[in-house]
């Protein structure tokens, strides 16, 4: 789907450039975009390697376990239909921890593994469960304490104060996360209200209190 969208945008740009006689500008924009993509990617690699190293040190020092214990009750509240001790809980905690540090690329593998584990609890493999929808909403909103990726991008483009967005990013992601949680709770409640009632209890046949009498011939 995404590939089709990008292909369509490129083709539309090509057609408009050809019609308006701006093929030189189109070609220049294509090569400039490719060059900027490579430059930004190299800049992000260094920052991601640094923060992944910090997370490894935090893991070896036991800090991530403490974060997991703090987030444990929150995860139990947000995912009430996931059994305690299920492998999905560990991946969800890792995903949330990486998102808190603004490591979106590092959080993605943990989010995928969490979805795979939640799928094992799904009775209908063609429909997402409420827990899967909750994880998607939280991962999209993603409250962020340190927007490491955005800071790296601002550094690559020569920002005078690349960390100036920390406060505004924290406020924006906090509001987005609260909105995601509220929407998730509302959708869960509406789904329960729309849930069809179960089958009525079986009715036992009424037996006559009169004794059976034999018919004499």
C-alpha positions as CSV (number, residue, x, y, z in Angstrom):
1,X,0.0,0.0,0.0
2,X,2.7,2.5,1.0
3,X,4.8,1.5,-2.0
4,X,1.9,2.2,-4.3
5,X,1.3,5.6,-2.7
6,X,5.0,6.6,-3.2
7,X,5.0,5.3,-6.7
8,X,1.9,7.3,-7.5
9,X,3.4,10.5,-6.1
10,X,6.6,10.0,-8.2
11,X,4.6,9.4,-11.3
12,X,2.4,12.4,-10.8
13,X,5.5,14.6,-10.2
14,X,7.0,13.2,-13.4
15,X,3.9,13.9,-15.5
16,X,3.6,17.5,-14.2
17,X,7.3,18.2,-14.7
18,X,7.1,16.8,-18.3
19,X,3.9,18.9,-19.1
20,X,5.4,22.1,-17.6
21,X,8.9,21.6,-19.1
22,X,10.5,21.3,-15.6
23,X,12.3,18.0,-16.0
24,X,15.6,19.5,-14.9
25,X,14.0,20.6,-11.6
26,X,12.4,17.2,-11.2
27,X,15.7,15.4,-11.8
28,X,17.6,17.7,-9.4
29,X,15.0,17.2,-6.7
30,X,15.2,13.4,-7.1
31,X,19.0,13.3,-6.7
32,X,19.0,15.9,-3.9
33,X,16.4,13.9,-2.0
34,X,18.5,10.7,-2.4
35,X,21.6,12.5,-1.1
36,X,19.8,14.0,1.9
37,X,18.3,10.6,2.7
38,X,21.7,9.0,2.9
39,X,23.2,12.0,4.9
40,X,20.4,11.9,7.5
41,X,20.6,8.1,7.7
42,X,24.3,8.2,8.6
43,X,23.6,10.9,11.2
44,X,20.9,8.8,12.7
45,X,23.1,5.7,12.9
46,X,25.5,7.3,15.3
47,X,22.7,8.5,17.6
48,X,20.9,5.2,17.5
49,X,24.1,3.3,18.2
50,X,24.8,5.6,21.2
51,X,21.4,5.2,22.7
52,X,21.3,1.4,22.1
53,X,24.6,1.2,24.0
54,X,23.1,3.3,26.8
55,X,20.1,0.9,26.9
56,X,22.4,-2.1,27.0
57,X,24.3,-0.6,29.9
58,X,21.0,0.2,31.6
59,X,19.9,-3.4,31.0
60,X,23.1,-4.9,32.5
61,X,22.8,-2.5,35.5
62,X,19.2,-3.6,36.1
63,X,17.7,-0.2,35.3
64,X,15.3,-1.7,32.7
65,X,14.0,-4.2,35.1
66,X,13.2,-1.4,37.5
67,X,11.5,0.5,34.7
68,X,9.6,-2.7,33.9
69,X,8.4,-3.0,37.5
70,X,7.2,0.6,37.5
71,X,5.4,0.1,34.1
72,X,4.1,-3.3,35.1
73,X,0.9,-2.1,36.8
74,X,0.2,0.4,34.0
75,X,0.6,-2.4,31.4
76,X,-1.8,-4.6,33.4
77,X,-4.3,-1.8,33.4
78,X,-3.9,-1.1,29.7
79,X,-3.9,-4.8,28.7
80,X,-6.3,-6.5,31.0
81,X,-7.0,-9.4,28.6
82,X,-3.4,-10.5,28.4
83,X,-2.5,-13.1,31.0
84,X,0.2,-12.2,33.5
85,X,3.6,-13.7,32.6
86,X,2.7,-14.0,28.9
87,X,5.7,-13.3,26.6
88,X,3.8,-10.4,25.0
89,X,4.1,-8.4,28.3
90,X,7.9,-8.4,28.1
91,X,7.9,-7.2,24.5
92,X,5.3,-4.5,25.3
93,X,7.5,-3.3,28.2
94,X,10.6,-3.2,26.0
95,X,8.6,-1.3,23.3
96,X,7.4,1.3,25.7
97,X,10.8,1.7,27.3
98,X,12.4,2.4,23.8
99,X,9.7,4.8,22.9
100,X,10.2,6.7,26.2
101,X,13.8,7.3,25.0
102,X,12.7,8.4,21.6
103,X,14.2,5.3,19.9
104,X,11.4,4.7,17.4
105,X,13.6,2.4,15.2
106,X,14.7,0.4,18.2
107,X,11.1,0.1,19.5
108,X,9.8,-1.2,16.2
109,X,11.2,-4.8,16.5
110,X,9.9,-5.1,20.0
111,X,6.5,-3.9,18.9
112,X,6.4,-6.5,16.0
113,X,7.3,-9.3,18.4
114,X,4.6,-8.1,20.9
115,X,2.1,-8.2,18.0
116,X,3.2,-11.7,17.1
117,X,2.8,-12.9,20.7
118,X,-0.6,-11.2,21.0
119,X,-1.7,-13.0,17.8
120,X,-1.2,-16.3,19.6
121,X,-4.0,-15.2,22.0
122,X,-6.3,-14.2,19.1
123,X,-9.2,-16.6,18.5
124,X,-10.0,-14.8,15.1
125,X,-6.7,-14.5,13.2
126,X,-8.4,-12.2,10.6
127,X,-9.4,-9.6,13.2
128,X,-7.3,-7.6,15.6
129,X,-7.9,-8.1,19.3
130,X,-8.5,-5.2,21.7
131,X,-5.0,-5.7,23.1
132,X,-3.5,-5.4,19.6
133,X,-5.4,-2.2,19.0
134,X,-4.3,-0.8,22.4
135,X,-0.6,-1.5,21.5
136,X,-1.0,0.1,18.1
137,X,-2.5,3.2,19.6
138,X,0.2,3.5,22.3
139,X,3.0,2.9,19.9
140,X,1.6,5.6,17.5
141,X,1.1,8.2,20.3
142,X,4.3,7.2,22.1
143,X,5.0,9.5,25.0
144,X,8.7,10.5,24.7
145,X,11.0,11.8,27.4
146,X,14.1,12.2,25.1
147,X,13.4,12.6,21.4
148,X,16.7,11.2,20.4
149,X,15.9,10.7,16.7
150,X,14.5,14.3,16.3
151,X,17.5,15.7,18.1
152,X,19.8,13.9,15.7
153,X,17.9,15.2,12.6
154,X,18.1,18.8,14.0
155,X,21.9,18.3,14.5
156,X,22.3,17.1,10.9
157,X,20.6,20.3,9.6
158,X,22.7,22.6,11.8
159,X,20.2,23.6,14.5
160,X,21.7,26.0,17.0
161,X,19.8,24.3,19.9
162,X,18.8,20.8,18.8
163,X,17.5,19.9,22.3
164,X,15.1,22.8,22.5
165,X,12.2,20.6,21.4
166,X,12.4,18.3,24.5
167,X,9.8,20.2,26.5
168,X,7.4,20.7,23.6
169,X,7.8,17.1,22.5
170,X,7.1,15.8,26.0
171,X,4.0,17.9,26.2
172,X,2.7,16.9,22.8
173,X,3.3,13.2,23.2
174,X,1.8,13.2,26.7
175,X,-1.4,14.8,25.3
176,X,-1.4,12.3,22.4
177,X,-0.9,9.3,24.7
178,X,-3.7,10.4,27.0
179,X,-6.0,10.9,24.0
180,X,-5.0,7.4,22.7
181,X,-5.8,5.8,26.1
182,X,-9.1,7.6,26.3
183,X,-10.1,6.6,22.8
184,X,-9.0,3.0,23.5
185,X,-11.1,2.8,26.7
186,X,-14.1,4.3,24.9
187,X,-13.8,1.8,22.0
188,X,-13.5,-1.1,24.4
189,X,-16.6,0.0,26.3
190,X,-18.6,0.5,23.0
191,X,-17.5,-2.9,21.9
192,X,-18.8,-4.5,25.1
193,X,-22.1,-2.7,24.6
194,X,-22.4,-3.9,21.0
195,X,-21.5,-7.4,22.0
196,X,-24.4,-9.7,21.3
197,X,-25.8,-11.5,24.3
198,X,-24.9,-15.1,24.8
199,X,-27.4,-17.9,24.0
200,X,-30.3,-18.2,26.4
201,X,-30.0,-21.0,29.0
202,X,-31.4,-24.3,27.9
203,X,-35.0,-24.8,29.1
204,X,-35.7,-28.2,30.6
205,X,-38.9,-29.9,29.5
206,X,-41.7,-29.7,32.0
207,X,-42.6,-33.2,33.2
208,X,-46.0,-34.0,34.4
209,X,-46.4,-34.7,38.1
210,X,-49.0,-37.3,37.4
211,X,-47.8,-40.9,37.5
212,X,-47.8,-42.8,34.2
213,X,-50.8,-45.2,34.0
214,X,-50.9,-48.2,31.9
215,X,-53.8,-48.8,29.6
216,X,-55.5,-52.1,30.0
217,X,-56.7,-53.7,26.9
